[in-house]
Amino acid sequence: MTRVRVGAVQAEPGWVDLAASVAKTIALIQEAGTKGINVLGFPEVWIPGYLWTMWTGSVVDNMELMHQYMANSLGRNSPEMRAIQQAVKEAGLFIVLGYSERDGGRLYMAQSFINPAGEIVHHRRKIKPTHVERSIWGEGQAESLQTVVDSPFGRIGGLNCWEHLQPLLRFYEYSQGVQIHIASWSPEFPAPKGVKWPFHETDGQAFVLVCTQVVKEESLQKQNLSQGGVIQAPGGGFSAIFGPDGACLVEVSSGSEECILQADVNLQDIDYAKAMIDTVGHYSRPDLLSLKVNTETAKCVWPSG
C-alpha cells in the first residue's frame, strides 16, 4: 500500500485528568476513523498534557500539581490503555500515542505504536528529557532507540520534541527506513521580547506529521500559570504535515485551533528525494563515518549467574 491518508492532531489535552484525556483521545481516534485516516499522530505527553509550569514556576509551587500529575499519568498496561486500543481497533487505523507513562513510582515521556488490530507493536521512551523535564520524567533505555516499525501503511517512526535535535538519534532512525515520521511536540509559543527561545525540527526524506498541543485561556489555572511571559494563551499549536522534499502539504491552522490536519500521500514519492540524496545509502561514507549503537538495555538489578 503506497497511497496513505495521514493525520496530525492539534488539540488541547484534558489537563491533569486521566479520564478526560482518555475520552478525548478516543473521540479523536473515532473522528480520524470516519475521515478515512490511516495513520494518526498525537503530541508529546498528550495524556495528561504537557505542563509549562515546570519551566515558569518553582518546584515548591508545583509540588501538589505534580503529585496530581503523577496520579493521572497513563499506565501502559491499564484499563484506560485497553480502552484506547479498542478504539484504534474499531477505527482500523495506526496511531503513535504520546503520553506520560506511569510505571510503578516512575514517569516516562512515552510513545506507544498501536496497530489497526489494537496491539501495541512498539513502545519507546524519550531517551533524554529536556532540561527541567528531567526532574519529572526518567530516561528511556536501549529499546527506545528503535523508532520505526512496519505497518500496513508503511514504515512509521516517532520521536518526542527535542529528540529531533539529536542528530545521531535521527540518523539512526533514517537507517531504520522511516517513511512516515510522527514528530510529537508540546505546546510552543513565540519568544517574549528579550527571551531567546529556539525550537525547530527537521527530518530526512520522509513524510513528517508535526503533532502539537494547544493551551486555552481557561486552562491556565489548571497548570499553575498566569497570563504573560512565555505562555500566550490561547495558542501553542504549530501542527503541520510535510513531504519528503520539505514542502508543507496542508494549510496550517492557527495556533489555538483544535483540529486533525490530514493529507493524502504517496509513499513512492520518497524515491524522488532518495534518488538525489540518501544519507544512509548512496550518499554515505561508512568507511569514514559511522554510528555505534548500544542496543543492550541497562538495568538497576541484574540476575546472578
N, C-alpha and C positions, 0 to 999 in steps of 0.2 A: 504494500500500500504506500503510494508516494504522495497522494493528494490528501492533505490533513487539514482539519479546521482546529485552530488553536485559540485559547482564551487566556487572558491575563486579568486577574482580579485586582481592582482598585476599590477598596471599601473600608469602612470603619469597623473595627472589631467590637466584640462585646466586652468592653474593658473590664478586666479582672473579674470576669463572670463566666465560669466554665460552661454552664448550661446555656446561657445566651450565645456564647461563642460557637458552641456545637450546633445550636439551632440555626444560626446564620450561615455556618459552613454548609450544612445540609441544604438550606434554601438556595445557596449559590450553586451547589452541585446540581440540584434539580433544575435550576434555571439554565445552566450550561447544557444539561441533557436535552432540554426542549429546543435549544438553539442548534443542536447537532454538533456541538463542540466535542472533539475527540481528546484533546489534551488541555488540561486546565491547571494553571499555576497560581499559588497563593503566596502572600507576603511572608516575610520573616516573622517568626513568633506570632503569627496571625492569631493563634489561640494562646493566651487570652489578651493579646495586644502587646505592643512594644511601648514601655513606659519611659517617656522622655525625662521624667523627673529624676532618673538616676544621673542625668547629666546636669540638671539645673538645681537640684536640692541636695541636702546633706544626708548622710547615712542615717543619722538620728531622726531627722524629719520624716524619712521614708520608711522607718522600721516597721510600723504597723501595716503600711501599704504593701511592703514586700512580703510580710507574713501572709497577707491575704492572697498575694500573687502566687506564692508557693502552693497554697491550698487550692487554687483554681487553675493550676497548670495541668496538662493532659498526660495521662499515662499511656504508654504505647500499647499495653495490654489492659484495656479497661472497657467498661460498658459504653462509655462515650465514644471511644475509638471504634468499637464494633458498630455503633450506630452510623458513624461516618462511612465505614467500609461498606455497610449495607446500602447506603445511599449511592455510593460510587457504583456498586454492582447493578443497582436498579437503573442508573443513568447510562451505564455502559461506556464510561469514559475512563481516562487515565489521569490521575492528579498527582501533583507534588505538593504536599501539605506542610506548611511551616508552622511550628508550634513550640511553646516552652514545654519541654518534656520533663515530667516528674518521674524520677527513678529512685525510689527509696527516699533518702534525705537529700537528694541532689537534683539540680535542674540543669538541663542542656538545651541549647538552641538547635532544635532538631528539624529534619525534613524526612517525611515518610513518603515513599513512592508506592502508590496504590494502583493496581492494575484493574481492568474492566471486570474481573471476577471478584473484586473486592479484597484482594490479597495484598498485604504489604510485601512487595517483592524486594525492597531495599530500604534501609534505614540508615541515616547518617546524622552526625552532629557537627556543628561549626567547629573547626579544628582549633581556632584561636579567637574566642570572643574579644571584641574590640575594647581596649582601654577599660573604662569603669564597668563594662559588661562582665568583666572577669570577677567582679565582686558578687555576682548573682549566679552566673552560669559556669559550669565546668567545660573542659576542653574535650573535643572528640578525639578518638584514638585511631589506630591504623585502618580499621574498617571504614572510617569516614573518608578515606582517600578515594575510595570508589565513588564516583559521582555520576556514572552513566549506567543505564540499564536498557535492555531490549524491551520493546513493546510492540503491539500490533501496528502502532503508528510511527515507528521509527525508534532510533536510539535517543533516549531522553536523559538529560543531565540536569543537575541543580547545584547551586551554591547560594550561600547566605551573605548578603550585604558586602562587607569589606573583604570577604574571601575573594572577591573579584579583583582585589588589588594585590593578591599574592600570585605573581607570575608563574612560579613553579607549580602551584596547585592548578592553575588554569591550563598550563602546558600539559600537565598530566591528564586533565580532562580531555583535551584535544586528542591525546594519544588513545583515549578510550572510544573515539569515534562518535562524539556527540553530534546529533543533528538538530535537536530541539532543546534549547537550554532555558531552564527556569531560573531567572535572576530574582531571588526573593529579597525584598528590601523592607526596612522600617519606613515610617513617615520621614520625609526630609523637607527642610524648609530653607528658603532663601536666607543667606547670611545677613544678620543685622549689621548696620553700619559700624565699621571698625572691627568686625569679627571675621577672621579668616576661617571658613568652614568648607573645605573641599570635599566633594563626593562625586564619583563618576564610576562608570563601568564600561568595559569593552569585552567583546568575545570574538573568537576567530571562526569564520566560515560556518556559522550555524544560525538557525533562526533563534532569536532571543526574545523571551517573554519577560518583560520587567513588571513585577507584581508588587504593589505598594499599599500601605495603609493610609487612611485618612483620619484626621482629628477634627472633630466638630466643636464648636464653641461650648455647647452644653456638656461636653465630656471633660473639660479641663479640670473640674473639681475632682473627678474620679481619679485623676492622675497626680494630684498634689501640684497642679500647675496653675499659674496665674497668667493673664494676658500680657504679652510683651516678650521681650528677649528673643530667643531663638524661635519659640513657638508662636506662630502667627495663624491661629485658628480662625475660621475653618481653612484647612489646607493639608499639605503634606504629601499629596499624591503626585506621582510623576510616571505612572504606568505607561508602557508603550510596547509595541511589537516591532522588531527589526528583522530585516532579511539578512542573508549571508554576505551581502555587499554593503551592509551598514545602513541601507535605506529604511526609513520608517514606513511601515505598511498600514498604519491606521491614522485616523485623525485623533490627535492627542486630546484627551479631555482636560477639563480644568482640574486644579489641584485639590478641589474639595468635592468633586463629583464621585458618587458611588456607581460603579459600572463593571461590566465584564467586557473588556476590549477583545475583539475577535478578528481573525484573518484566515482566509483560505490560502494554504501554502502548498507548494510542490517541492518535495524533498530533493528531487532531481536537480533543482536549481542550485543546490550546493555545489554541483560539479563545475558550474561556471567559475566559482571562486577558487575551488580546489585546483582547477587546471592552471590558474595563474600562480597561486602560492599555497603550498601545503606545508605548514611548519613542522609537522611530524612525518612528512613524506618526502617528496622530491626537493623541497626547499630546506631540508635539514642537513646537518653535518654531524651525525653521531660519532664519527671518528674524532671530531674536535670538541663537540659539546654534547653532553648527555646528562640525564637526570637520574639520580639514585633514589629509590623509594623504599622505605621500610614498611612492609606490609604486616609485620607482626605486632599484634595488639599488646600494649603494656598493661600489666595488672598489678594491683596492690598486693595480692596474695597469689603465690604460685604453689601448686601441689608439689609435695616432696616426691622423690623417686624418679 
